[in-house]
Amino acid sequence: MDKKAILLVWLILCHLGNIADVGLTLYAIHNGASELNPFMAWTLSISPLLFAVTKFILFGLAIDFLAQHSPIFLRWVAIIYMSIMAWHLNLLFGL
């Protein structure tokens, strides 16, 4: 696999992690959790749809900027998101 293909895989993993995070966060909030990010909590207080759209847009812009300017960090963002997914799944299934 060449370097561009590997970076594309990391970029896709970052976006998939963000999508999963939105869904699992909304599920957790529906079951009594609270959003710790004050800005995202504000968007959530208006609408779950606004929360999701805002997160998708802001993360998308940030990760695409990172991919263009410092693509080596994509793997770390993906790893962080996979860790967040593990945390969400631990809470969800009580592992």
C-alpha positions as CSV (number, residue, x, y, z in Angstrom):
1,M,0.0,0.0,0.0
2,D,1.3,3.4,-0.9
3,K,1.5,6.3,1.5
4,K,-1.6,8.1,0.1
5,A,-3.7,5.0,0.4
6,I,-2.7,4.5,4.0
7,L,-3.5,8.2,4.8
8,L,-6.9,7.8,3.1
9,V,-7.6,4.8,5.4
10,W,-6.8,6.8,8.5
11,L,-9.0,9.7,7.2
12,I,-11.9,7.3,6.7
13,L,-11.4,5.8,10.1
14,C,-11.5,9.3,11.6
15,H,-14.8,10.1,9.9
16,L,-16.3,6.8,10.8
17,G,-15.2,7.3,14.4
18,N,-16.9,10.7,14.4
19,I,-20.1,9.3,13.0
20,A,-20.1,6.5,15.6
21,D,-19.4,9.1,18.4
22,V,-22.4,11.1,17.4
23,G,-24.7,8.2,17.5
24,L,-23.4,6.7,20.7
25,T,-23.3,10.2,22.4
26,L,-27.0,10.8,21.5
27,Y,-27.9,7.3,22.7
28,A,-26.0,7.9,26.0
29,I,-27.7,11.3,26.5
30,H,-31.1,9.8,25.8
31,N,-30.3,7.4,28.7
32,G,-29.3,10.0,31.2
33,A,-25.7,11.0,30.4
34,S,-24.8,14.7,29.7
35,E,-22.6,16.3,27.1
36,L,-19.5,17.8,28.7
37,N,-18.5,20.1,25.9
38,P,-20.4,23.4,26.6
39,F,-20.7,24.4,23.0
40,M,-22.0,21.0,21.9
41,A,-24.3,20.8,25.0
42,W,-25.8,24.1,23.8
43,T,-26.4,22.8,20.3
44,L,-27.9,19.7,21.9
45,S,-30.3,21.8,24.0
46,I,-31.6,23.3,20.8
47,S,-31.9,20.1,18.8
48,P,-30.2,16.7,18.5
49,L,-30.1,17.3,14.7
50,L,-28.3,20.6,15.2
51,F,-25.8,18.7,17.5
52,A,-25.1,16.1,14.9
53,V,-24.9,18.5,11.9
54,T,-22.6,20.8,13.9
55,K,-20.3,18.0,14.9
56,F,-20.2,16.6,11.4
57,I,-19.4,20.0,9.9
58,L,-16.8,21.1,12.5
59,F,-15.0,17.8,12.7
60,G,-15.1,17.4,8.9
61,L,-13.5,20.8,8.4
62,A,-10.9,20.2,11.1
63,I,-9.9,16.7,9.9
64,D,-9.8,17.7,6.3
65,F,-7.5,20.6,7.2
66,L,-5.3,18.2,9.2
67,A,-5.2,15.8,6.3
68,Q,-4.0,18.6,4.0
69,H,-1.4,20.2,6.3
70,S,-0.3,17.5,8.8
71,P,-1.5,14.1,7.6
72,I,0.8,12.2,9.9
73,F,-1.5,13.1,12.8
74,L,-4.5,11.4,11.2
75,R,-3.6,8.1,12.8
76,W,-3.5,9.7,16.3
77,V,-7.0,11.2,15.8
78,A,-8.3,7.8,14.6
79,I,-6.7,6.1,17.6
80,I,-8.3,8.7,19.9
81,Y,-11.7,8.1,18.3
82,M,-11.3,4.4,18.6
83,S,-10.6,4.8,22.3
84,I,-13.7,7.0,22.7
85,M,-15.7,4.2,20.9
86,A,-14.3,1.7,23.4
87,W,-15.3,3.9,26.3
88,H,-18.8,4.3,24.8
89,L,-19.2,0.6,24.2
90,N,-18.0,-0.1,27.7
91,L,-20.7,2.1,29.1
92,L,-23.3,0.7,26.7
93,F,-22.6,-3.0,27.4
94,G,-21.1,-2.7,30.9
95,L,-17.9,-4.5,29.9
